[in-house]
Each structure stands twice: as C-alpha cells, then as structure tokens.
Amino acid sequence: MRVVFMGTPDFSVPVLEALAAAGHEIAAVYCQPPRPAGRGKKDRPTPVHARALELGLEVRHPASLKGADEQAAFAALEAEVAVVVAYGLILPQPVLDAPDYGCLNIHASLLPRWRGAAPIQRAILAGDRMTGIAVMQMEAGLDTGPVLMAEATEIAAEETSETLHDRLSEMGARMIVDTLSRLSTLTPEPQPDEGVIYATKIEKSEARIDWTRPARIVDRQIRALAPFPGAWTEARGERLKLLGSRMSDGEGAPGEVLGGPGLRVACGDGAIEVTRLQKAGRGAQDADAFLRGAGLVPGDRLGEE
C-alpha cells in the first residue's frame, strides 16, 4: 500500500522499519521537528527522523498541521492509509480524511483503558496484570476511534516501563503489518463506554519516593518511572534515581536499609529490594555494584536530606 508514516520517538522506529521491510511504499515520513539537545544544544533529529533518512525516505517535520498549506501538502501525497504511532501532533479532520482508508493509530494499551499520553507508565503504576496494543481508526477524539485489531500481553512482576515499552513497540510493528494485509476485510469495533480511563502525562512531582507508602506501591512507582523521569530518593545527602525493584520481605522504619541479600529497604508496609539505581551525574549500576562503593549499611535511612 501507499503509506504515510507519522511518528517521532524510539517507540515508533520498529513500526517504520516493519512497514519498509514488508514492501509498502512509504510516500513520506512525518515527525516532530529537530530540537536542541546535548551539551552544545544543537538541533538533533528525532529517532524517527534519523532512521527515515537512513532508509532513504522523505522526511517532513511541520510544527503544526492546522494550516491549509500543510493539509494540502499531506493530501497531495495521495496515500491509501496513514500509520500513526506516538507522533505528538493533533491531526485535524482534513488530515484524518485525506487517505483512502483514513489514519490508523497504534496505541500501547487495550482501549478504552488508558487512553492518552502515558499508557505504559500508568498501567504499571496501577498494578495492571495485562496490557497490550490496539490498532484503531483515528477520529477527532483522544484515542476514541473504533479498534481494528488488539492483542494482550502480561506485565511481568519485575517489568519496568523501559522493557514493556520495547516489547509493545515490537508487537505494534508486527500487528500493523498484519492489519494492513487484511485492511479491506477488517470490521472496526466501536470502543465500549465502560472502562474508559485516561493515562495523564507523568509529572515530575510524582517521582519522589514516599517510603511511608506500602511496598507494592513503591515498587510500582520505581518500575513505572524507569528510566524516565526516574523515581528518586536521598541517601546521605545525595539524590539517587531508582531504576529497578522487586517485592521483598522485612520490617523496619520507612526508608530504612535492611540487611542483605541485596539492597532491601523498608516501606510503610513491607519491603522492596532495589535492583538497579543511579547516582546523580553517574551511570546506572546494579545494586550489588552500587553497594560495594556506596558505604550504605543496615540502619541507614533513605529519603532523608
């Protein structure tokens, strides 16, 4: 099929690669504009932009699609379908209507649960046991369109947003190729009115760990916010970003470092074991390597400035 691809971050790249490998004609790739990054604050292309150039594809990165000229340029591509995954711009109705089969969105949840910006993180934070990918026909509402295909996957006990992100990205890539191969025969299923939950953007204020909370909540927070923005706490006046954890046993004052094995920390109810963490300005480490140089001992309290 003649396809327009619209995506921006790492999550979108496997989908672009899968479409190209399946032999679809990619008329153009739309992504967010390059933005300043790194120490020199030079404009850096987005992951999709960089990969599209490697594949020899035309790249467009308008700041908005609201203008008549941009909408006309999109329509002039005469695409049969647009595939959208984590693009980051609202698609006006003329853009949604331009391709023969409309615009298909790959969303990282089982809709209507977790519509919106942060479905992967919110699913882990909520303690969901299952999530998945939904391929839906886009309409004007936020993730409200009818679903063409959906596939579920289990969220593992120690899964972080990083590992779940990568698994769902690969699932979406596989599923969109299947969807396009059967597009003319699929029947869109309207989303039910029951079970609608919105996955609001993660705020930095959610990242600081409150050790008085139950262990299961702290564990979810650490795993959901890894690697970004990263749940954090203090240890001997230094900020620590915690990037992996699992449930453990033990008792103590909230934030108290317990004896081994590993880096066990008491919570308001129960305890967790931190498996991976990072000091400010340093690289991430497994807990064993961190403990060899950190000087933390049982009885130390995390969360105290």
N, C-alpha and C positions, 0 to 999 in steps of 0.2 A: 504494500500500500504506500501511497504518498503521504508522509507523516511530517507534521511539525512537532518538534520536541521542545518542552518548556520545563526547565528545572535549573537548580542552582548549586546546592551543596553536594558533599560526598555521597549522601544517600541516593542522589539522583543518577550518579555516574554509571552504576551497573545496569540501570534501565536503558540508558543511552547506548551502552555497549551491546546489550542484548538485541535492541532494535536493529542496530547496524549489522550485527552478526547474522540476524535472521533474514537479511536481504531486503529490508524495507528501504524505500527511497526517502531519505531524510531531507526535506526541502530546505529547512533552516532550523537552527537551534536558538531558542530564546533563553536568556538567563539574566541575573542581576548584573548591573554594571561593575567593573573593577573598582575596588575601594582601597584606600591606604592601609597598609599592613606592614608589620615588621619594624625593625629599629629605624630604618630610613623613611618609613611612612610613604613608600612608593606604592602606586596603584598596582594591585595584584589581581589577576584574573581569578574568577571563581573556579572551583573544581570542574564544573561542567564546561565552562568556557575553555579551560586548558585542554580537557580531553577532547572536546569537539574539534579544536584546532589540530590536534594530533591525528584525528580521524579525517581531516581534510574537509570539514563541514563548514558551511556558512554560519556565522555567529552574529546574533543581534542582541543588544542589551539596552533597550529603551528604559528610561527612568519611569515611564508610565505608558499605559495602553489606552488612556482615555481620549487622546486626540484623534481627530478624524483621519489625519495623515497616517498615523501608526496603524489604525484599524484598516485603512485601505491597503497598506503595505502587507499586512497579515493576510487579508482576503486575496490579494494578488498571487499568493503562493499556491492557491487552488489545491489545498490539501484535502485528502479524503478524511483525515482524522488528526486531531492534536492529542498528544500524550503529555500529561502534566503531572509532575511529581516534585513537591517542595519548591515550587517556582518562586513564591514570595510576593507576587503582584496580583491584585484583583483583576479578573478578566471581565471586561464589560460585555454586555449582551451581544453586540455586533461581532465580537471575537468568538464568543461561545457558539454563535450561529454560523460562522463562516465555513468550517469544514463540513463535508457531506454527512459524516457521522458525528459531528459535534466534537466536544473536548472530553477526554477520559482522564480522570484523576486517580492516581494510585495513592491510597491513604493507609497509614500504618495503624489501623485499628479495625475492629469488627463493628462497623457502623450499625446503629446510630450511637454506640458508646464511644466516647472520646472523639467527638468532632473538634476540630480546631488545631491550635498551634503545637501542642506538646503531648501527643497521644502516647508516645513511648514512655516518657518520664511519668506521666500521670497514671498509667496502668501499673507500673511498678510501685509507685507511691501508695496506690490504693490497695495493694496486695492482690491484684488480679492474678488468677492462675492461668488464664488464657488470653491471648490477643491474636492478631493476625493481620491480613491485608485485605482491603476491599478495593475493587476497581469499580468506580462509579461514573455515571454520566453526569457531567457538571451542569449545574444550573446556578441561578443568581444567589441563592442562599449559601451559607457557610457549611459545606460538606453535607448538604441536604438531598443531593440527587439520588436517583434510583441506582441500585447496585447491579452490576453485570456479573461479577464473579467475586467470591470471597473464599478465603482459606484460613483456618485457625492453626495456631501453634501454641504449645505450652511455654509458660515463662518458668525457667528453671529456678531452683531455690537460691542460687548464688548469682543469678544473672544480673548484669549491670545494663544501663541504658546503652553503653557502647557495644556490648556483644549482641544485645537484642536488635539494636539499630542495624548492625551488619547482616544479621540473619533475615530481618524483614526486607532489607534492601534487595537481597538476592531473591527472596520469594517474589517480591514485586516485579523484578526483571523477568523471572520465569513466567509469572502469571500474565503479564501484559502481552507477551508473545503468543501465549495460548489464546488470550482474549481476542487479539486481532485476527488470528487464524479462523476464529468462529464468529466474528462480529456480526455477520449478516443473519446468523441463526439464534443469537442470544436474546433473551427477553429480559429487559431491565425490571428489577423488583423494587417497588417503592419501599423506602425505609419505614418501619413502624413508628407510630407516635410514642410508644412506650420505650423506656430505656435510653432516652436521649440524655447524654452528659457531655459537657464541654471541657476540653482539655486546654485550660488557660495557660498562657505563657508562664514559664518558670521565672520567678522574681528572685533577685539576689538575696532578699530578706528571708527566703525560705532555706538558705544554705547553711546557716549556723546551727550546729547541733545543740539541742537541749537534752542533756543527759538524764534529766528527771523523767523523761518520757519512757514508755515501755520499750523493751529491747526490740520487739518486732517492728515498731515504728521507726526507731533509729536505724535499724538495718535496712529497711526500705528506703529511707531518706538517702543513706550513703550510696546504695546501689542505683537509685533512680537519678541521682545528680552526678554520677560518674560517666564521663570525665568532666562535663561542663554543666553548671559552673563549679561543681565540686562541693560536697558538704565539708564543712570545716569546723575546727575546734582549736583551742590553745593548749600548748604543753610547755611549761617553764618559760612562758612569755613569748613563745614562737607560735605562729599560725601553722597548723597542719591541715592539709587537704586530704580527706579520707576517700579512697577510690575503690575499695572493695571490702566486703564484710560477709559474715555468716553468723547465724544464731549459735550461741554457746550457753554454758551454764556457769553458775557462780553468783555470789552475792557480795554487795559492798555498797558504799556510798555512791550516789550518782557521779559518774566520771572517774571513779577510782580504778587505777590499773591493778588488775589481779595477777596472781601467779600464772605461770605457763600451763599448758603449751601455748605458744604464740602470744599475741598482744590482745589479751582479753580485757574488756572494760565493762564495769558495772553500769547498769541503767536504772531507771526508776523501778522497773520490774524486770528482773532477769539480767542477762549479759549478752554481749556480742563479742566476736573475735574479728578484729580488723586485719585484713589480709594484704592490703596494698595502700600506700599512703605517700604523701609528698610534702617536703618542707618548702617554704617559700623560696623561690629562686633556684630550686634544685630539681633533679629529675625524680620521677616516680620510682618507688622501691617496694619490693615485697617486705612484709612485716619483719621477717627474720633478719634481713639485711639492715633494716632500719634500727632494730633493737640493738644490734651489735655496736652501733655508733651513737645511739641517742642518749644512753645513760638513764633511760626510764627504768624505774624499779617498782615492784608492787607497793602500793600505798600512795604513789603519786596520783594527783588529781588532774584530769583533763578538763578543759573548759574554764580554767582559772587564769586570768590575765597576769 
